[in-house]
């Protein structure tokens, strides 16, 4: 699988750790697309982690952010997404990914990226960290 542009290559071995989280601050300034789009895949900001599981399979974990609610005429799904306030710095800490992904437990973190998609959007990110314990 090709690495996405602007991804930070990590290749961190996490087999010996009991907990794994990603933390950062996010600010959503503008989004024109309601919610996260028709397939819950278009976010003004998303964090994505590529990891290799204990079975040797490369997988993706994604968490997206939005502020603009869906209107009742668009019953689109919202998966792996979190509504946050517009225009303020929001502190995010992921769930423990070792526990959350226990069926496909990460053995290596391949890369981490932040991206945006949709129509028109503006977002900011600061102080991203991968925490292992």
C-alpha positions as CSV (number, residue, x, y, z in Angstrom):
1,X,0.0,0.0,0.0
2,X,1.6,3.4,-1.0
3,X,2.2,5.9,1.8
4,X,-0.1,8.9,1.7
5,X,1.5,12.3,1.1
6,X,2.4,14.2,4.2
7,X,2.3,11.1,6.4
8,X,4.8,10.9,9.2
9,X,6.6,7.5,8.9
10,X,6.9,5.9,12.2
11,X,7.6,2.2,12.1
12,X,7.2,2.0,15.9
13,X,7.2,-1.5,17.4
14,X,4.3,-1.5,20.0
15,X,4.2,-5.2,20.8
16,X,5.5,-4.8,24.3
17,X,3.2,-1.9,25.3
18,X,-0.1,-2.2,27.3
19,X,-1.7,1.1,26.1
20,X,-1.5,3.2,22.9
21,X,-3.1,6.6,22.4
22,X,-2.8,9.5,20.0
23,X,-3.3,13.0,21.4
24,X,-3.5,16.4,19.7
25,X,-5.4,19.7,19.7
26,X,-7.7,20.4,16.8
27,X,-9.6,23.6,15.7
28,X,-12.3,23.4,13.1
29,X,-12.6,26.9,11.5
30,X,-15.0,26.1,8.6
31,X,-16.8,23.3,6.8
32,X,-19.4,23.5,4.1
33,X,-20.3,19.8,3.9
34,X,-22.8,18.7,6.6
35,X,-21.7,16.0,9.0
36,X,-19.1,13.7,7.4
37,X,-20.5,13.2,4.0
38,X,-22.6,10.4,2.5
39,X,-20.2,7.7,3.5
40,X,-18.9,9.2,6.8
41,X,-15.5,9.7,5.1
42,X,-15.2,13.4,4.5
43,X,-14.1,15.4,7.5
44,X,-12.7,19.0,7.9
45,X,-10.0,17.1,9.9
46,X,-9.2,13.4,10.5
47,X,-6.4,11.5,12.1
48,X,-5.4,8.2,10.5
49,X,-3.0,5.6,11.7
50,X,-1.7,2.8,9.5
51,X,-0.7,-0.2,11.6
52,X,0.4,-3.8,11.1
53,X,-1.6,-6.1,13.3
54,X,-0.3,-9.2,15.2
55,X,-1.2,-11.3,12.2
56,X,0.9,-9.3,9.8
57,X,-2.0,-7.5,8.1
58,X,-1.7,-3.7,7.4
59,X,-4.8,-1.9,8.7
60,X,-6.1,1.6,9.1
61,X,-7.7,3.3,12.1
62,X,-9.4,6.7,11.4
63,X,-11.1,9.2,13.6
64,X,-12.8,12.3,12.1
65,X,-14.1,15.5,13.4
66,X,-16.9,17.8,12.3
67,X,-19.1,20.6,13.7
68,X,-21.8,21.2,11.1
69,X,-24.9,19.1,11.9
70,X,-26.8,17.2,9.3
71,X,-30.3,18.5,8.4
72,X,-33.2,16.0,8.5
73,X,-33.2,15.6,4.7
74,X,-29.8,13.9,4.8
75,X,-29.9,10.8,7.0
76,X,-26.2,10.1,6.4
77,X,-24.3,7.8,8.8
78,X,-21.8,9.1,11.2
79,X,-19.1,6.5,11.9
80,X,-15.7,7.0,13.6
81,X,-16.4,10.7,13.9
82,X,-16.8,13.1,16.7
83,X,-18.7,16.4,16.8
84,X,-16.7,19.2,18.4
85,X,-17.3,22.9,18.9
86,X,-16.4,25.3,16.0
87,X,-13.6,27.8,16.3
88,X,-12.1,26.7,19.6
89,X,-9.0,24.5,20.3
90,X,-10.3,21.1,21.3
91,X,-8.0,18.6,23.2
92,X,-8.4,15.1,21.8
93,X,-7.1,11.8,23.2
94,X,-8.0,8.7,21.4
95,X,-9.3,5.6,23.2
96,X,-6.7,3.1,24.1
97,X,-6.0,1.6,20.7
98,X,-4.6,-1.6,22.1
99,X,-7.9,-2.3,23.9
100,X,-10.1,-0.8,21.1
101,X,-8.4,-2.9,18.4
102,X,-7.9,-6.0,20.5
103,X,-9.2,-8.3,17.8
104,X,-6.5,-7.0,15.4
105,X,-4.0,-5.7,18.0
106,X,-1.4,-3.4,16.6
107,X,2.2,-4.7,16.5
108,X,3.8,-1.8,14.6
109,X,2.6,1.7,13.8
110,X,3.6,2.3,10.2
111,X,2.6,6.0,9.8
112,X,0.3,8.6,11.1
113,X,-1.3,11.4,9.0
114,X,-3.8,14.1,9.4
115,X,-6.0,15.1,6.5
116,X,-9.1,16.9,5.5
117,X,-11.7,16.1,2.8
118,X,-15.1,17.3,1.6
119,X,-16.0,20.5,-0.3
120,X,-14.7,23.5,1.5
121,X,-13.0,23.4,4.9
122,X,-10.4,25.0,7.1
123,X,-8.9,23.3,10.2
124,X,-5.8,23.4,12.4
125,X,-3.9,20.9,14.4
126,X,-1.2,21.3,17.1
127,X,0.9,19.2,19.5
128,X,0.3,15.7,18.0
129,X,1.8,12.9,20.1
130,X,1.7,9.1,20.0
131,X,1.7,7.9,23.6
132,X,2.7,4.4,24.6
133,X,2.6,2.8,28.1
